[in-house]
Amino acid sequence: MKVAGGWPSERLVLAGLILLAGIIAMLAYAATGPLGIEERFAQATGMVTTGTGEDGGPGIAGFSLEGQPVLYGATLVLLLILCGGVYRKFGI
């Protein structure tokens, strides 16, 4: 089924869901800030923390990679290939 712009309605729904997920993620980050779960829990319970947690460096877009970045990159590539295969097979 086509809509006015020539886009199939399924792609329009998928684009809307992706946009909505991005907005929700940005709102969640704005609400929680850069603190991890341990730091938020310690603040909520009034526990004394030693230090500021793990120092992972500045990271990328507010997120730091703990562990081996090569493994994270390989996992990302694998997920992209998997999603591409599902997209081609089912034609979503």
C-alpha positions, 0 to 999 in steps of 0.5 A, a space after each residue: 500500500 502506497 501513501 501520498 509521497 510514494 513510500 510504502 506504509 510499512 516503511 513509514 511506520 518503521 521510520 516512525 518507530 525508529 524516530 520514537 525509539 530515538 526520542 525515548 532514548 534521548 529523554 531517558 538519558 536526559 532524565 538519568 544523566 551520565 551516572 551508572 546504575 551503581 552511582 544512582 543506587 548509591 545516591 538513592 539509598 544514601 550509601 557512601 561511594 568511594 571514588 567516581 566509579 570506573 574511569 572509562 575515558 570520555 567515550 563516544 556520545 556519552 557512552 564509554 566502552 568497557 572491555 575490548 572495543 574490537 569485540 564491541 565492533 565485531 558484535 555491531 557488525 554481526 548485528 548489522 549483517 543479521 538485521 540486513 539478512 532479516 530485512 532482505 528475507 522478509 522484505 520489511 
